[in-house]
């Protein structure tokens, strides 16, 4: 499909993230949803199944399930099995702490179930300061249990300036399990806002990461680093912001956001509990409609690398109080800058989201 078709939106999202609970037994310092406590008004099991039915009718191919820790929800297996039975593939992210022998056997017995276990370094000394003491060891235990079943899981790492030197070790670790490595971008969302300035990779590290990824095409990124395509050779993936166009996020209470990295009221298109449900929001939300027409303006439009990065990540701009028409804070052509993160970010949507 062409860039214009993706930019103008599709009948159903390609990448649909479902945060099924904000309950979590860890307190990761960069958690994009500030997870920890369960919302008392979470979607019920019946409501969640109706939502899955709606996605099946829309022919959603797969869903990314997260949280919080998704496995902490009591009906987690029931809901995942229901989605699989409706023909929807499931990819879920977990910290691995709840994958005991029984859970590993359940995971391995399901077709079209994909699992990624998160660690934030190749060693406990690097990962535990981010995810909590003992978390790295418990994640490795989960990997061992899945490996015993020959289950092809993924290892997910958010790249920081501290674990960047370990990406070769992380790659070797994934290879030792027959697993895939997935690297994601740190964003100043949720608790990540408080640590973004200290943890974000340096300009030099981003350049090194770009070159490393070009040499390791088997490493997944989920379009996290498309802003680095401005260095010259496009990264694998779409290379533009898909918010409200091909991606969206449903939170535990049914709020539908344009992107899983933009969990703020300004970026909500509505709630699935409202008349019209999810499909009505995806197809008729004024916010999503404006996002599909909007393009980054300003200096980005005249940049000779615009076709490679299309202005970068909207969420990073928003949560660093930058205009959405300015270059990505990690633009490869800009000097490194300090971006203060406010307690409550000021909305930058006025120019694009007003009906």
N, C-alpha and C positions, 0 to 999 in steps of 0.2 A: 504493500500500500504506500501511497505517496505521503509526503510530509503534510500536505494540505488536508488530506482525509483524516489523519490523526489529529491535527490541530483543531479541526472543527468538531471533533467528538464522534464517538461510535454509539450504536444502539445499546450496547452493554459494555461495562468496563472490562478491559483486558486483565487488569490487576486490581482485584477488589480485596482490600484489607479489612478484616473483621476483628476488632479488639473485643473479645467476648467477656472479659472481666478486667477490672483494674486491681483485683486482689493479687498480691505477690508476696512471696516469702523472702525476697531480696529487696535491697534499696539501692539499685545501681545509680551512681552519681550523675549519669548522663541520660537517664530514662526520659524518653520523649513525651510520655504520658503522665509523668510524676506518679507512677503506680505505687501501690502499697495497700490501700484500703478498698474493699469491695463497695460498689455503689448499691445502696439499698433498693434502688429502682431499676436494677438490671432487667433486661428482657427476660421474661419467663421462658421455660422450656418450650411451651406451646407457641409463644411469640417468635422464638428463635426458629422453630420449625416452619412456621408460616413464612418467615423471611427466606429460609432456604428454598421453600417451594417457589417463591417469587423469583429467586435467582435461577432456579431450574427452568422456569417458564421463559425467562429472558435468554436462556442458553449461555449463562455464565460458565466458562470452561473450568476455572478453578478459583479457589479463595485462599488468601493468606490469613491464617488465624494467629492472633497474638494476644497481647494484654499489656500489662500484668503478666502473670503466669497462667496461660490458658488451662493447663492441666489441673489447676487448683479449683476450677469450677466442677461441681459434683456431677453435672450432666455432660461433661466434656466428651467422653467416649460416645455417649448416646447421640449427641449432636453431630459428631464427626461421622459416625456410622450412617446417620440419616442423610447427611450431605453426599456421602459416597453412594448410597443407595439411589439417590436422585440423579446420579451421573455427574456430580460435581467433584473434581479433584480437590484434595485438601493439602495445603502446605502449612505446617504450623511451626512457630518459633517457640523455643523453650529454654529455660536456664538449665534444664537437665536434672534438677534436684529431685524431681518426682518420678523419674524413670527408674523404677525398681524392676525386678525380674519379670513380674507379671505385666507391667506396662510395656516392657521391651518385647515380650512375646505378643502382646496385642498389636503393637505397632507393626511388627514384622509380618503379621498374618494378614494385613490389609493391603489390597492393591490400590494404587493411585493415592497413596498416603505418603507425603514427603515431610521430612523432619529436619530442622536445623537447630543445632545446639550452640548457644552463644558463650563465647569466652572472649576476653579482651586482652589477650597476650598469649605467648607460647609458654609462659611459666606462671606459677602462682604469684611470684613477686611482682609481676607486671599486671596480671588480671585482677587479683583480689582487691587491690586498692580501689578499683573501679566498681566491682560487682559484689564485694563483701568477703570477709575472711572465710576460707574453706570452700568458696563457690567453685573455684577452679578444679579442686580435687573431686568434688561431687559431679561436675560436668564431665570430667574424664572417666569417672565410673560409669556414667550413662553411656558414653561412647563405647566403652568396653562391653557393656551389656548388649548394645545394638550390634556391635561387631561380631559377637558370638553367634548372632542370628544371620550374619552376612547381610545385614540391612544397610543399603547405601545412603547414609545420612549426609548432611552438610554441616560444616563448621562455620559459624558466622562471627565475624569480628568487626567492630567499629574501629576504624583507623584513627589513632591519636598520635601525637608527637612522641609518646613514650613507647608505644608498641610498633611504630613504623620500622625500627631497626630489626624487628623480629618477623617480618613478613615471610622471609625465606624459611624460618623455622616453622611458622604456622603452615606454610605450604607443605613442608616435609611431614608435619604432623598429619595433615589431611591425607597425604599420599600413603602414610603408614597404615591408615585405617581403610584405604580404598574409598575415602570420602571426597567430597568436593569442598573447596574453600570458597567462602563468599565474604567479600569485603564491602563494608558500607561506610557512608560518610557521616561524620559527626555533625549534628545540627544543633543550633541553639534553641531547641524546643523543650518544653517541660523543665525538668531539672537540668537538662543540658545547657540551658541558658546561663546558669551560674558557673559552669566549668568550661564553656566553649572557648573563651579567650585563652585559658591556660592549657587546654588539651588539643586545640585545633592544630593540625600539622603545619609546619612552617612552609614558606614558599618553596624552599629548596626540596623539602620532603615531598610536596605535591608534584614537583617536576620529576623527582625520582620515582614516585608512585606511578605516574603516567607512563614512564618508560618501562617500568617493571610489568605493568598490566599488558602493555603491547607484546611483551615477551611471554606472557602467561595467559593465553587466550582461554584456557580452561578454567580460569578463576572467574567466578560470577561476581557481578557488581550491582545488578538490579538498577542500572542507570544512575547509580549514586554519583558517579564522577564525570558526567557528560560535560561539565564545565571545563574539564581539562582537555577536551578535544580541540580547544582553541590553540593548543601547542602545534597542531598541524594535522595529524592523522586521527580521524574520528574514532572514538571508543566504540566498542560493541554496544548495541542498544539503539534507543530511539533518538537520543541527543536533543531532546527538548523537554520542557516541563509538561507533564501529562495531567496536571491537576484539573479535575473536573472534565477532562477530555477522554482519557483512557484509564485513569485511576481514580479511586476514591477510598474513603475509610468510613466504616460504620462502628461507632463506639458502643460500649456495653449497654447504654440506655437507648440506643437506636438513632442517635444523631448521625447525620451523614455529612462528612467533611470532604472537601475537594481533594485532600491529600492527607496521608497518615502523619506527615510532618507538620501539618498546619492545624493542630487541634485547638482552635480558637473560635469564639462565636462568630467572628467576621467571616470565617471560611465555611460555615455550616449552610447547607442548602435546605435543611429541614429535618424532620424526624420521621422514621418509618412507621410510627404509631399514628401519624396523621393520615387523613383520607388520601388515597392515591398511592400510599406506601412508598417503597424504595423506587419502583419504576417511575412513579410520578415525579419524584425528586430528580432522578437521573436525567429524565427526558425534558422536564419542564421548569426546573429551578431557575429563577432569574440569575442567580449567582453563576451557576454552571454555564448558562447561555452566554453571559458576558465573558467568562473565562475563555470560551471557545472562539470568541470573536477577537479577543484582546491579543496584542503582541507587544513584546518589550520595545519601548521607544528609546528616546534619548540617544546617547553616544553609541549604544550597542547597535542600533540600526545602521550606522555608518561604518562599523568595524568590519574589516575584511574576514574576520573569523565568525561572523554572526551565524552563518549557515552551519557551523560546527557545534556551537554551544547555545545559541538562541537566548543569550542573556543569563544563563545559569539558573540557580534554584530560587524560586519565589519565597519559600519558607525561610531560608537563611537571610534574605533581604528583610523580610517582614520582622523577624524577631531580633534583628540588629538595628531596627529603626531606620532602615534605608528605604528610599523610594523604590517601588517595584520597577521603575524605568531606569534605574542605575545598574551598573554591572554587578555581578555576583561579588560579594566581599572577598572571595578567593580567586577573582579573575586573574588569569595568568599574565595580563599586561599591566596590572596595577601594583604599586608598591605595597608591601605589607602594612596594614593599618590596624589601629585599635578601635574596636566597635563596642562601646559600653552597652551592656544589656540591662534594660530597666526592669524594675520589679514587675510592672505590667506593661507589656509592649504597646506602643501607640499604633493604632490601625493605619495601614498604608493602602487600604483597599478603595478609598473614596473615588479614585480616578477610574477604576475599572468595574466596581461591583454595584454602582448605583444604577437602578433601573432607568 
